């Protein structure tokens, strides 16, 4: 459910970008039409998450802040580079924060955030943290490469179809940790005679 909710702002951004001419917006202005749609959709998404969970995680707050700041600068300066490079900055920042925490401060940030929800052995937490560092670096580099070397249209397509990477990563992560999760209905021992 939450993964689907995460997808909605990107889907609405993509739809607004691709359907710009339906609303009388020129191709040159399509990204400036789609950016406020992304901003509004993200605000609505965070409101729904807050309504469901009664809180926003640090990552939610950072994502919301970056979309509003980078989107606002994009619109204010009429410069698409800010919204196009926002994912690279976000993912690179996450990779750096996770790496500094685990190797510099000897803190597993993932375990700190999710340890109360998931009971996993420390080596598994460590491998997950390393996997997240690799994943966020991959996403930062991928977005940066597409933003720098491809057209705006190709970047917009990458924003939508590139969503397969986070989905694949989350599924892979789930498969990796599933053997370590304790079932809610562990079989009871048979009564002793």
C-alpha positions as CSV (number, residue, x, y, z in Angstrom):
1,X,0.0,0.0,0.0
2,X,2.7,2.5,1.0
3,X,4.8,1.6,-2.0
4,X,1.8,2.4,-4.2
5,X,1.3,5.6,-2.4
6,X,5.0,6.5,-3.0
7,X,4.4,5.9,-6.7
8,X,1.4,8.3,-7.1
9,X,3.3,11.7,-7.1
10,X,5.7,10.4,-9.7
11,X,2.8,9.0,-11.8
12,X,1.0,12.4,-11.6
13,X,4.2,14.2,-12.5
14,X,4.7,12.0,-15.5
15,X,1.0,12.3,-16.6
16,X,1.1,16.2,-16.3
17,X,4.4,16.3,-18.2
18,X,3.2,14.0,-21.0
19,X,-0.3,15.6,-21.2
20,X,0.9,19.2,-21.2
21,X,-0.6,19.9,-24.7
22,X,-4.0,18.8,-23.4
23,X,-3.9,21.8,-21.1
24,X,-2.6,24.2,-23.7
25,X,1.0,24.1,-22.3
26,X,3.9,24.2,-24.8
27,X,6.5,21.4,-24.8
28,X,9.1,23.9,-23.5
29,X,6.9,24.6,-20.5
30,X,5.9,21.0,-19.7
31,X,8.3,20.5,-16.9
32,X,7.2,23.8,-15.2
33,X,3.6,22.5,-15.5
34,X,4.4,19.1,-14.1
35,X,6.6,20.4,-11.2
36,X,3.8,22.0,-9.1
37,X,1.7,18.8,-9.7
38,X,4.6,16.8,-8.2
39,X,4.8,19.3,-5.3
40,X,1.1,19.2,-4.6
41,X,0.9,15.4,-5.0
42,X,3.8,15.0,-2.5
43,X,2.1,17.2,0.0
44,X,-1.1,15.2,-0.3
45,X,0.9,12.0,-0.1
46,X,2.5,13.1,3.1
47,X,-0.8,14.2,4.6
48,X,-2.3,10.7,3.9
49,X,0.8,9.0,5.4
50,X,0.5,11.3,8.5
51,X,-3.3,10.5,8.7
52,X,-2.6,6.8,8.6
53,X,0.5,6.6,10.8
54,X,0.1,9.7,12.9
55,X,3.7,10.7,12.1
56,X,6.1,11.2,9.2
57,X,9.5,9.5,9.2
58,X,12.7,11.5,8.9
59,X,13.0,10.2,5.3
60,X,9.4,11.5,4.5
61,X,10.3,14.9,5.9
62,X,13.5,15.1,4.0
63,X,11.8,14.0,0.7
64,X,9.0,16.5,1.2
65,X,11.4,19.3,2.0
66,X,13.6,18.6,-1.0
67,X,10.7,18.4,-3.4
68,X,9.3,21.7,-2.1
69,X,12.7,23.4,-2.1
70,X,14.0,22.1,-5.4
71,X,10.6,22.4,-7.1
72,X,10.2,25.9,-5.7
73,X,13.6,26.9,-7.0
74,X,12.8,25.3,-10.4
75,X,9.7,27.4,-10.7
76,X,11.2,30.6,-9.3
77,X,14.3,30.6,-11.5
78,X,12.5,28.8,-14.4
79,X,15.4,26.3,-14.5
80,X,14.6,22.6,-14.9
81,X,18.0,21.5,-13.7
82,X,17.0,21.8,-10.1
83,X,14.0,19.4,-10.2
84,X,16.0,17.1,-12.5
85,X,19.0,16.9,-10.1
86,X,16.9,16.6,-6.9
87,X,16.9,12.8,-6.9
88,X,20.6,12.7,-7.4
89,X,21.2,15.0,-4.4
90,X,18.7,13.1,-2.3
91,X,20.1,9.6,-3.0
92,X,23.7,10.8,-2.8
93,X,22.9,12.4,0.6
94,X,21.4,9.1,1.8
95,X,24.4,7.1,0.7
96,X,26.8,9.5,2.4
97,X,24.8,9.5,5.6
98,X,24.5,5.7,5.7
99,X,28.2,5.3,5.0
100,X,29.4,7.8,7.5
101,X,27.1,6.4,10.2
102,X,28.2,2.8,9.6
103,X,31.9,3.2,8.9
104,X,32.6,6.5,10.7
105,X,30.4,6.4,13.7
106,X,29.9,2.6,13.9
107,X,26.1,3.1,14.0
108,X,23.7,1.1,11.8
109,X,21.2,3.8,10.9
110,X,18.8,1.2,9.4
111,X,18.8,-0.8,12.6
112,X,18.3,2.4,14.6
113,X,15.2,3.3,12.5
114,X,13.7,-0.1,12.0
115,X,15.0,-2.2,14.9
116,X,11.8,-1.8,16.9
117,X,9.8,-3.2,14.0
118,X,12.2,-5.9,12.7
119,X,14.2,-8.3,14.8
120,X,17.2,-9.3,12.8
121,X,20.7,-10.5,13.6
122,X,23.4,-7.8,13.6
123,X,25.2,-9.3,10.5
124,X,21.9,-9.1,8.6
125,X,21.5,-5.4,9.6
126,X,25.0,-4.7,8.5
127,X,24.5,-6.3,5.1
128,X,21.2,-4.4,4.6
129,X,22.9,-1.2,5.4
130,X,25.7,-1.9,2.8
131,X,23.0,-2.9,0.3
132,X,21.2,0.5,0.9
133,X,24.5,2.3,0.4
134,X,25.0,0.5,-2.9
135,X,21.4,1.1,-3.9
136,X,21.3,4.8,-3.1
137,X,24.6,5.3,-4.9
138,X,23.3,3.4,-8.0
139,X,20.1,5.6,-8.0
140,X,22.1,8.8,-7.6
141,X,24.5,7.9,-10.4
142,X,21.7,6.7,-12.7
143,X,19.6,9.8,-12.2
144,X,22.7,12.1,-12.6
145,X,23.7,10.3,-15.8
146,X,20.3,10.5,-17.4
147,X,19.8,14.2,-16.3
148,X,23.2,15.1,-17.7
149,X,23.4,13.2,-20.9
150,X,19.8,12.6,-22.1
151,X,16.9,14.8,-23.1
152,X,14.3,16.2,-20.7
153,X,11.9,13.7,-22.2
154,X,14.2,10.8,-21.6
155,X,14.6,11.9,-18.0
156,X,10.9,12.2,-17.5
157,X,10.5,8.6,-18.9
158,X,13.3,7.5,-16.6
159,X,11.5,9.0,-13.6
160,X,8.5,6.7,-14.3
161,X,10.0,3.6,-15.7
162,X,13.1,3.8,-13.4
163,X,10.7,3.1,-10.5
164,X,11.3,-0.5,-11.3
165,X,14.7,-0.2,-9.5
166,X,13.2,0.7,-6.1
167,X,10.5,-2.0,-6.5
168,X,13.1,-4.6,-7.4
169,X,15.4,-3.5,-4.5
170,X,12.5,-3.7,-2.0
171,X,11.4,-7.1,-3.2
172,X,15.0,-8.4,-3.1
173,X,15.4,-7.0,0.4
174,X,12.2,-8.7,1.5
175,X,13.4,-12.0,0.1
176,X,16.7,-11.6,1.8
177,X,15.3,-10.9,5.3
178,X,12.3,-13.3,5.2
179,X,14.2,-16.3,6.5
180,X,15.2,-14.2,9.6
181,X,11.7,-13.0,10.4
182,X,9.9,-14.8,13.2
183,X,6.3,-15.9,12.3
184,X,3.4,-14.5,14.3
185,X,2.0,-18.0,14.7
186,X,4.9,-20.1,15.7
187,X,3.9,-23.7,16.2
188,X,3.3,-24.6,19.8
189,X,5.1,-27.5,21.4
190,X,2.9,-30.6,21.8
191,X,1.7,-31.2,25.4
192,X,3.9,-33.5,27.4
193,X,2.3,-36.6,28.8
